Amino acid sequence: MTERDHGVAGPREIVERLRRGLLGEAGAVEFTEDAVYETPFALPGMARRFTGRAAIQRHLADRAAEGMRAALDIREAVATIYDTTDPEVVAFEFDLSGVRSENAAALAGTPFRFTSSIGVLRARDGQIAHWRDFPNFLGGAEAAGALPRLAALLGGQTMP
């Protein structure tokens, strides 16, 4: 029997919830109490590992409010999901498209499209137990019109 046979969301269903969340649709994604969220290729100065439901939710909420994300009006999110030999684990990627918001200044209203991230997710009892996220920081900065800001960050400079 599969998780679906027991009425519990499996990893594919959880990725679909994540995809809908990128579009601003309701449908919370739950993390196990002891969940781990990792971004092995995080930008310098950023934490690479978060442990526990509260810490992960706080980090993801903070990240969603960042300037680059605020500059994007995501209108389409496509998830490509790859099954693994472990039924609790999937690999996936998100392709995003839309228009730049007024927060993107001179680029407001212009279209963008990029692969935002790839990830590996383990589900347990319908919740995320472990998520290794590999965000496309360069693609996101380009989409948001924020390449100079990213370059300054990487160069150790401060930008207004």
Secondary structure as GFF3:
##gff-version 3
##sequence-region A 1 160
A	DSSP	three_ten_helix	4	6	.	.	.	ID=ss1
A	DSSP	alpha_helix	11	22	.	.	.	ID=ss2
A	DSSP	beta_strand	31	38	.	.	.	ID=ss3
A	DSSP	beta_strand	49	51	.	.	.	ID=ss4
A	DSSP	alpha_helix	53	64	.	.	.	ID=ss5
A	DSSP	alpha_helix	67	70	.	.	.	ID=ss6
A	DSSP	beta_strand	72	83	.	.	.	ID=ss7
A	DSSP	beta_strand	89	100	.	.	.	ID=ss8
A	DSSP	three_ten_helix	102	107	.	.	.	ID=ss9
A	DSSP	beta_strand	111	124	.	.	.	ID=ss10
A	DSSP	beta_strand	127	135	.	.	.	ID=ss11
A	DSSP	alpha_helix	137	143	.	.	.	ID=ss12
A	DSSP	alpha_helix	147	154	.	.	.	ID=ss13
###
